[in-house]
Amino acid sequence: MKRATKITSAKTIGVKKIAALSLLGLAVMNSSMVVADDSFWYGGANIGQSTATIDNAKIRAQLQAGGLTTRSLSNDDSDFSYKLFGGYQVNKNFAVESGYFNLGEFGYAATTNPTGSLAGKIKLQGLNVDAVGMLPFALPFALPFAGKFSAFGRIGAQYARAKDTFTRTGAVTVTYPNPSKNTINYKAGLGLQYDFNNALGMRAEVERYRINDAIGSKGDFNAYSVGLIYRFGE
């Protein structure tokens, strides 16, 4: 009887080990499948509005250095903007994204004493590469779209082309009427994403671009946009 009991116990322990290993294997496979499901290529587009902070004090100082007093100064500090992007989501919390952006055109117009005028415009566009961190979350109450939201933040590098145009009349002189400059700088942003289904989602975000213009100035340009994101293969 003791021998039979030992054999039965050994069989029981063996069955338990096999069951445990099977469950562990299933858990590992399931985990691998989740990781695979969270990885995909995607693309999309955003449209919105960009804004600039124009350095009026510097404009007045430059005119004053030329012996001119500023009579009036007005700014055109917002414009339509858009971007096209594509990326690879490594898992549910991290993605790498690159794209093209066009922040639009900004400018100012000044009149001076002695009589003259100066108008300046800058056009901005470029390419970027960002690291994107995402945090999926569910709303605390039951709704049809609960559990489909993600908050995200981004930081990256952008290669921007700034193209300036200056026109003048009267006493104002302009040495270089059409300067341009290409520079590498940082960009950052925050946003919110809602997924309609596994393939299609919508984004709303704000981004900040640090830009060098073509006459030695640096400034921050903000872009506020909404857009669509499409996951390939979903």
C-alpha positions, 0 to 999 in steps of 0.5 A: 500500500505504501508503495502504491501511495508513493507511486500515486503521489509521484504521478500526482506531483508529475501531473501538477508540474506538467500542468504548471509548466503548461500554464506558464507556457500559455502565459508566455505565449499570451504575453508574446502575442500581446507584445506583437499586437501592440507593435505596428506601423502607422501614418497620418496627418494633422491640420491646425493653427500655428502661432509665433511670438514676434520680437517687436523690441528687436525690430525697433532696435534694428530700425533705431540702429539705422537712424530711424524711429518706429511710428507704427508696428503691426504683427501677423503672428498666426497662420494655417499649419499642417503635418504629415507623419509616419511611425512605428509603435514598439509597444503600447507605451512607446513609438518612434515617429518622423514626418514633414511639417509646415508652420505657415507664414508670419510677418510684421509691418513697420512705418518709420520717421524719416518716412519709410516702411519695412515689411518682413515675412518668414516661411517655415517648414521642415522634417522631424524625428520624435520619440513618443511616449503613450499612456492608455487610460480608461474613463472612470464611468461606463461609456461606449468609448471607455478604454479607448483613450491615450495621453501622449508626449513627444520630444525630438529633433527637427530640421527646419528651413526658414525663408525670410523676405524683406521689403522696404520703402523710403528711408529704410534700407535692406541689405539682404532682402531674401535670406534663408537658413537651415538649422537643427533644433528641438521640438516637443509636444503633448496630446490626446488620442481616441481610437475609433477601432483597431485601425483608425484613431483621432489626435489632438495635440499642441507642439512647440518648435524652436526655430532659428530665423535667417537673420540671427534670431531664435524663437518658439513657434506653437502648433495646435492641431487635430488629425487622423492616425491609421494603423497598417495591417489592423 
